[in-house]
Amino acid sequence: MRTLEYDEQQRALLLIDQTRLPHESVLVPCRTAEDVAHAITSMQVRGAPAIGVSAAYGMALGAQAHASADAQAFVQDLARIATLLRGTRPTAINLQWAVDRAFARGQAIAEQSGVAAAKVALLTLAHEMADEDVAANRRMGAFGLELVPTGANVLTHCNAGALATVDYGTALGVVRAAHEAGRGIHVFVDETRPFLQGARLTAWELHQLGVPMTLITDNMAGHFMYRGKVDLVVVGADRVAANGDVANKIGTYSLAVLARENGIPFYVAAPTSTVDLSLKSGAEIPIEERASREVTEIVGSSIAPAGVNAAHPAFDITPARLVTAIITERGVLRAPYEASLAEALRGEPRVAA
């Protein structure tokens, strides 16, 4: 199944609980907007595209629960739900993009055709956004394929695969396309401290797909780059500013610096829904601060003395000057990013070869 899927019989959004992987594959049913908000906050669902589509379903579920046929009351309730969902995680712009899109659709239909029609429209929109995500990921994979040489060693960070999206993946979508094309690639998987998305999720996905891989600790990346074992780095993104600065999982900036030092291409794979042209640079991107216990504990077991305070910025900013190219569903974009990103958001999707 997909990472997230709506079940008509249960009237629920079913999510793969990513906090239970790789040891258990458990589905979490979300029947209310509050359930979806909890799933996002607790990282049962994670990854910018998956969060965005989940939030769209959260808007639809919240709308279904509204009892009044009064359009004004419905729109007010929808605004409350939108505020709830927007507040779950601040860095991934896909979340705000999806909620804003759903709110605009729900408000317009409610005022034009009534509350019942708006409820149907919101669920239809969430289905559309889910399908759009899968199609965009496959186009990204096709565009990114041209950047992956035969026999390449690819290094990736965090999880930007099917689990971070509705299906197929962004950065791992590029890896997947190369594997499916018979390029004979091998992947170095950063474990991605402190939440271990690489070790728990990316390694699990690649193992399921039969892609040759080696799991490494984050501080081994420089070693393998220096020894000529890495040909390119491909990562995802949670937000891309207008100048091409990229917010991604903490540790990404370090990889970009190491890649530049060792003359290795550093690619970012992200849908255009991740681009935020309202922000001039990465300095304006809000960085989520998560609980220090996620650093002082691993799977519930303490690894630090009691009472020790730990910092946990969930993301860092990679300056555009370190990004070789940004792979989108509209093509491979290069510097100057102010121009190429703006053009990509204006233009129609191009068909990948």
C-alpha positions as CSV (number, residue, x, y, z in Angstrom):
1,M,0.0,0.0,0.0
2,R,0.9,3.7,-0.1
3,T,2.4,5.4,2.9
4,L,-1.0,7.0,3.5
5,E,-4.3,5.9,2.0
6,Y,-7.9,6.8,2.7
7,D,-10.2,3.9,3.6
8,E,-13.8,4.6,2.4
9,Q,-15.4,1.9,4.6
10,Q,-13.7,3.2,7.8
11,R,-13.9,6.8,6.7
12,A,-10.3,7.1,8.0
13,L,-6.9,8.0,6.8
14,L,-4.6,5.0,7.2
15,L,-1.0,5.8,7.9
16,I,2.0,3.5,8.2
17,D,3.3,4.3,11.7
18,Q,6.9,5.2,11.0
19,T,7.8,5.3,14.7
20,R,7.3,1.5,14.7
21,L,9.5,0.7,11.7
22,P,11.6,-1.3,10.9
23,H,10.5,-3.9,13.5
24,E,6.7,-3.6,13.0
25,S,4.5,-2.6,10.2
26,V,1.5,-1.0,11.8
27,L,-1.3,1.1,10.4
28,V,-2.7,4.0,12.3
29,P,-6.3,5.0,11.5
30,C,-7.0,8.8,11.7
31,R,-10.7,9.6,11.8
32,T,-10.5,13.2,12.9
33,A,-8.4,16.3,12.1
34,E,-7.0,16.0,15.7
35,D,-5.9,12.4,14.9
36,V,-4.0,13.7,11.9
37,A,-2.4,16.5,13.8
38,H,-1.2,14.1,16.5
39,A,0.2,11.8,13.8
40,I,2.2,14.6,12.3
41,T,3.5,16.0,15.6
42,S,4.5,12.6,16.9
43,M,6.2,11.7,13.5
44,Q,4.0,8.7,12.9
45,V,3.8,10.3,9.5
46,R,6.8,12.4,8.4
47,G,8.5,13.8,5.3
48,A,7.4,17.1,3.8
49,P,5.2,15.7,0.9
50,A,3.6,13.1,3.1
51,I,2.9,15.7,5.8
52,G,1.3,18.0,3.2
53,V,-1.1,15.3,1.8
54,S,-1.9,14.1,5.3
55,A,-2.9,17.6,6.3
56,A,-5.2,17.8,3.2
57,Y,-6.9,14.7,4.5
58,G,-7.0,16.2,7.9
59,M,-8.9,19.2,6.5
60,A,-11.3,16.8,4.8
61,L,-11.9,14.7,8.0
62,G,-12.4,17.9,10.0
63,A,-15.0,19.1,7.4
64,Q,-16.9,15.7,7.6
65,A,-17.4,16.2,11.3
66,H,-19.0,19.6,11.0
67,A,-22.8,19.3,11.7
68,S,-24.1,22.6,10.6
69,A,-25.4,23.4,7.1
70,D,-24.5,27.1,7.6
71,A,-21.7,28.1,5.2
72,Q,-20.3,30.8,7.5
73,A,-20.1,28.5,10.5
74,F,-18.5,25.8,8.3
75,V,-15.8,28.2,7.1
76,Q,-15.1,29.3,10.6
77,D,-14.7,25.7,11.7
78,L,-12.5,25.0,8.7
79,A,-10.3,28.0,9.7
80,R,-9.9,26.5,13.2
81,I,-8.9,23.1,11.7
82,A,-6.4,24.9,9.4
83,T,-4.8,26.6,12.4
84,L,-4.6,23.3,14.3
85,L,-2.8,21.6,11.4
86,R,-0.5,24.5,10.5
87,G,0.8,24.5,14.0
88,T,1.9,20.8,14.0
89,R,5.4,21.3,12.4
90,P,6.7,24.7,11.3
91,T,9.5,23.9,8.8
92,A,8.0,21.9,6.0
93,I,6.2,24.4,3.7
94,N,4.2,21.6,2.0
95,L,2.1,21.5,5.2
96,Q,1.0,25.2,4.9
97,W,0.7,24.8,1.1
98,A,-1.7,21.9,1.4
99,V,-3.8,23.4,4.2
100,D,-4.1,26.8,2.4
101,R,-5.1,25.0,-0.8
102,A,-7.7,23.0,1.0
103,F,-9.1,25.9,3.0
104,A,-9.5,28.0,-0.2
105,R,-11.3,25.1,-1.9
106,G,-13.6,24.4,1.0
107,Q,-14.5,28.1,1.5
108,A,-15.2,28.7,-2.2
109,I,-17.4,25.6,-2.6
110,A,-19.3,26.2,0.7
111,E,-20.1,29.7,-0.2
112,Q,-21.1,28.8,-3.8
113,S,-22.8,25.4,-3.5
114,G,-23.2,24.7,0.2
115,V,-21.6,22.7,3.0
116,A,-22.4,19.2,1.7
117,A,-20.7,20.0,-1.6
118,A,-17.7,21.5,0.2
119,K,-17.3,18.3,2.2
120,V,-17.2,16.2,-1.0
121,A,-14.9,18.7,-2.7
122,L,-12.3,18.6,0.2
123,L,-12.1,14.8,0.1
124,T,-11.8,14.8,-3.7
125,L,-9.0,17.4,-3.4
126,A,-7.1,15.3,-0.9
127,H,-7.3,12.3,-3.3
128,E,-6.1,14.5,-6.1
129,M,-3.1,15.8,-4.1
130,A,-2.1,12.2,-3.2
131,D,-2.1,11.2,-6.9
132,E,-0.3,14.4,-7.9
133,D,2.4,13.6,-5.3
134,V,3.1,10.2,-6.8
135,A,3.1,11.5,-10.4
136,A,5.5,14.3,-9.3
137,N,7.9,11.9,-7.6
138,R,8.1,9.7,-10.7
139,R,8.8,12.7,-12.9
140,M,11.6,13.7,-10.4
141,G,13.0,10.3,-10.6
142,A,13.1,10.4,-14.4
143,F,14.7,13.8,-14.4
144,G,17.3,12.8,-11.8
145,L,18.2,9.6,-13.6
146,E,20.3,11.7,-16.0
147,L,22.5,12.7,-13.1
148,V,23.3,9.2,-11.9
149,P,26.2,7.5,-13.7
150,T,26.3,3.7,-14.1
151,G,27.8,2.0,-11.1
152,A,27.6,5.2,-9.0
153,N,27.9,5.2,-5.2
154,V,25.2,7.5,-4.0
155,L,25.1,8.9,-0.5
156,T,21.8,10.0,1.0
157,H,20.6,11.4,4.4
158,C,17.5,11.0,6.4
159,N,14.6,9.4,4.6
160,A,13.3,10.9,1.3
161,G,11.8,7.8,-0.1
162,A,8.2,6.4,-0.4
163,L,7.7,6.8,3.3
164,A,8.4,10.5,3.1
165,T,5.8,10.9,0.3
166,V,2.6,9.2,-0.7
167,D,4.7,6.8,-2.8
168,Y,7.9,6.4,-4.8
169,G,10.0,9.2,-3.1
170,T,12.0,12.3,-3.9
171,A,15.7,11.7,-3.3
172,L,15.1,8.0,-3.1
173,G,12.9,8.3,-6.1
174,V,16.0,9.2,-8.0
175,V,17.8,6.2,-6.5
176,R,14.9,4.0,-7.3
177,A,14.7,5.2,-10.9
178,A,18.5,4.5,-11.3
179,H,18.0,1.0,-9.8
180,E,15.0,0.3,-12.0
181,A,17.0,1.4,-15.1
182,G,19.8,-1.1,-14.3
183,R,22.5,1.4,-13.5
184,G,24.1,-0.9,-10.9
185,I,24.2,1.7,-8.2
186,H,25.1,1.3,-4.5
187,V,23.8,3.6,-1.7
188,F,25.6,4.8,1.4
189,V,22.8,5.5,4.0
190,D,23.5,8.0,6.7
191,E,21.9,6.7,10.0
192,T,20.7,10.3,10.6
193,R,20.9,11.0,14.3
194,P,19.1,11.7,16.4
195,F,15.8,10.2,15.1
196,L,17.6,7.6,12.9
197,Q,15.4,8.0,9.8
198,G,18.2,6.6,7.7
199,A,18.9,3.6,9.8
200,R,15.2,2.8,10.5
201,L,13.5,3.9,7.3
202,T,15.8,4.4,4.3
203,A,17.7,1.2,5.0
204,W,14.3,-0.6,5.4
205,E,13.0,0.8,2.1
206,L,16.2,0.0,0.1
207,H,16.3,-3.5,1.6
208,Q,12.7,-4.0,0.4
209,L,13.6,-2.8,-3.1
210,G,16.7,-4.9,-3.3
211,V,19.0,-1.9,-3.8
212,P,22.6,-2.6,-2.7
213,M,23.4,-0.4,0.3
214,T,25.7,0.2,3.2
215,L,24.5,1.8,6.4
216,I,27.0,4.3,7.9
217,T,27.1,6.6,10.9
218,D,26.8,10.3,10.1
219,N,30.4,11.0,11.0
220,M,31.7,8.4,8.5
221,A,30.5,10.4,5.4
222,G,33.7,12.4,5.2
223,H,35.8,9.3,5.4
224,F,34.1,7.7,2.5
225,M,34.1,10.9,0.4
226,Y,37.9,11.5,1.0
227,R,38.6,7.9,-0.1
228,G,36.8,8.4,-3.4
229,K,33.9,6.0,-2.5
230,V,31.1,8.6,-3.1
231,D,30.1,9.8,-6.5
232,L,27.2,12.0,-5.7
233,V,25.0,13.1,-2.8
234,V,21.2,13.2,-3.2
235,V,19.0,14.5,-0.4
236,G,15.4,15.8,0.0
237,A,14.1,19.1,1.3
238,D,11.5,20.5,3.6
239,R,11.6,24.0,2.3
240,V,13.5,25.8,-0.5
241,A,13.8,29.6,-0.3
242,A,13.7,31.8,-3.4
243,N,17.5,32.1,-3.6
244,G,17.9,28.3,-3.5
245,D,18.9,27.9,0.1
246,V,17.6,24.5,1.4
247,A,16.1,23.4,4.7
248,N,16.5,19.7,5.3
249,K,17.1,17.3,8.1
250,I,19.8,18.3,10.5
251,G,23.2,17.2,9.2
252,T,22.5,18.0,5.6
253,Y,24.6,21.2,5.7
254,S,27.6,19.2,6.9
255,L,27.3,16.8,4.0
256,A,27.1,19.7,1.5
257,V,30.3,21.2,2.9
258,L,32.1,17.8,2.8
259,A,30.8,17.3,-0.8
260,R,32.2,20.7,-1.9
261,E,35.5,20.0,-0.2
262,N,35.8,16.7,-2.1
263,G,34.5,17.8,-5.5
264,I,31.3,15.7,-5.3
265,P,28.0,16.9,-6.8
266,F,25.4,17.7,-4.2
267,Y,21.8,17.4,-5.4
268,V,18.5,18.2,-3.8
269,A,15.3,16.4,-5.0
270,A,12.1,18.3,-4.1
271,P,8.7,19.0,-5.6
272,T,7.8,22.5,-6.4
273,S,5.3,22.5,-3.5
274,T,8.4,22.6,-1.3
275,V,9.6,25.9,-2.8
276,D,8.7,29.0,-0.8
277,L,9.3,32.1,-3.0
278,S,8.0,34.4,-0.2
279,L,11.2,33.8,1.7
280,K,14.3,35.5,0.2
281,S,16.8,33.2,1.9
282,G,17.2,30.3,4.2
283,A,17.8,32.7,7.1
284,E,14.0,33.3,7.1
285,I,13.0,29.6,7.3
286,P,11.7,28.6,10.7
287,I,13.6,25.7,12.3
288,E,11.7,23.3,14.4
289,E,13.2,22.6,17.8
290,R,12.2,19.2,19.1
291,A,12.5,17.6,22.5
292,S,15.9,17.1,24.0
293,R,15.0,13.5,25.0
294,E,15.2,12.5,21.4
295,V,18.9,13.2,21.6
296,T,19.5,11.8,25.1
297,E,17.5,8.6,24.4
298,I,17.5,6.0,21.7
299,V,14.3,4.0,21.4
300,G,13.4,4.9,24.9
301,S,16.8,4.0,26.5
302,S,18.9,6.8,28.0
303,I,22.4,7.3,26.5
304,A,23.3,10.3,28.6
305,P,23.5,11.2,32.3
306,A,20.2,12.1,33.9
307,G,19.4,15.8,33.8
308,V,21.7,16.6,30.8
309,N,20.2,19.2,28.5
310,A,20.5,18.5,24.8
311,A,19.8,20.7,21.7
312,H,17.7,19.3,18.9
313,P,17.2,21.6,15.9
314,A,15.4,19.2,13.6
315,F,16.7,20.9,10.4
316,D,19.6,23.0,9.1
317,I,20.1,25.3,6.2
318,T,22.3,24.5,3.2
319,P,23.3,27.6,1.3
320,A,22.5,27.6,-2.4
321,R,26.1,28.0,-3.3
322,L,26.7,24.4,-2.1
323,V,23.8,23.0,-4.2
324,T,24.8,21.6,-7.6
325,A,21.2,21.3,-8.8
326,I,17.7,21.0,-7.6
327,I,15.7,18.1,-9.1
328,T,12.0,18.9,-9.4
329,E,9.0,17.5,-11.3
330,R,9.5,20.3,-13.7
331,G,13.1,19.6,-14.5
332,V,16.6,19.9,-13.1
333,L,17.2,23.5,-11.9
334,R,20.5,25.2,-11.6
335,A,21.9,28.5,-10.4
336,P,21.0,31.3,-10.5
337,Y,18.1,29.8,-8.5
338,E,16.2,33.0,-8.1
339,A,15.5,32.7,-11.8
340,S,15.2,29.0,-12.3
341,L,12.9,28.4,-9.3
342,A,10.6,31.3,-10.3
343,E,10.4,30.0,-13.8
344,A,9.7,26.5,-12.7
345,L,6.8,27.6,-10.5
346,R,5.4,29.6,-13.4
347,G,5.8,27.0,-16.1
348,E,4.0,23.8,-17.1
349,P,5.6,20.5,-16.1
350,R,8.0,19.2,-18.7
351,V,8.0,15.6,-19.7
352,A,11.1,13.7,-18.6
353,A,12.9,11.7,-21.2
